[in-house]
Amino acid sequence: GNLEWLDKNKTSFLIMWRRPEEWGKLIYQWVSKNGLSNSVFTLYELTSGDDTENEEFHGLDEPMLLRALQALQQEHKAEIITLDDGRGVKFF
């Protein structure tokens, strides 16, 4: 369940420590635990900021972070937004 083929010929794949939905759940638990609903964060703040330093998702690469946030967006728990200096996310 943690292997994902990257091409139709199945010549390259991605092995994930956690699925995007699991990362999303961890991120949303952090948001809820810290009372940060209705807050906006840059992607950088989530993965490299001081506030997330001790969290498992700290240092997560951007493609996986985006997939995790897309999973949260589908659950109506977050919305990925475009900011002046890049992308961000608003949590609900």
Salt bridges, closest charged atoms under 4 A:
GLU4 OE1 - ARG67 NH2 2.65
GLU55 OE2 - LYS33 NZ 3.79
GLU56 OE1 - ARG18 NH2 2.71
GLU75 OE1 - LYS77 NZ 3.26
